[in-house]
Amino acid sequence: MKHYCDGWIQEWCDNNGWTDLFMERRDFYWAFPPGAVIPEPIPTKTLRAIKAEKGLCPEEKVWIISATVLALVAAALSYILRCPMPIVFAFAFAAITVAQLEVEEI
């Protein structure tokens, strides 16, 4: 799951003089600092500050809404079918979603 919106990072780079932003792998951004000839990773401290300011990215919002809708549908199905399995599957999906929402240490 992607935790940062590329637009947020690009905006920070534009405001701080960093150029040629690219993403090496998921949530690992590189750019050229002001006056540098070698790209450097965007500092983790900066990424966390951007995340704290901006909140959830659109992909995270989609996953949260999906887990919520699935839980509601599963609750209704469990009641109608008198079977706990829809709730069990919804719980498993929600647990995986919540685990994916955790921002990993780089």
C-alpha positions, 0 to 999 in steps of 0.5 A: 500500500502506498502511504504518500501521494506523489503530489505531496512529495513533489510539492515539498521538493518544489518548495525546498529546491529539490529537483528530478523526483523519482520513486525507487520503490514503494514509499522510497523517494529520491531527488537532487537536493539544491546544488547537488549532482547526486540524488539523495533519498528524501529524509524519513523525517521529512516524509513523516512530517508530510504524512502528519500534515496531509493525513491519509493518501487516496489509496489508504482511504479506498482501503479503509472504506472497502474494509468498512463496507465489507464489514457492514455487508458481512454483518448483514449476511451473518445475520441473514444466513445465521452463519459467522463466516462472513464476519470471520472473512471481514475480520481477516480482511480488516486485520490485513488492511490495518496491518498494511496501513502501518508506515514501515521503517526505512 
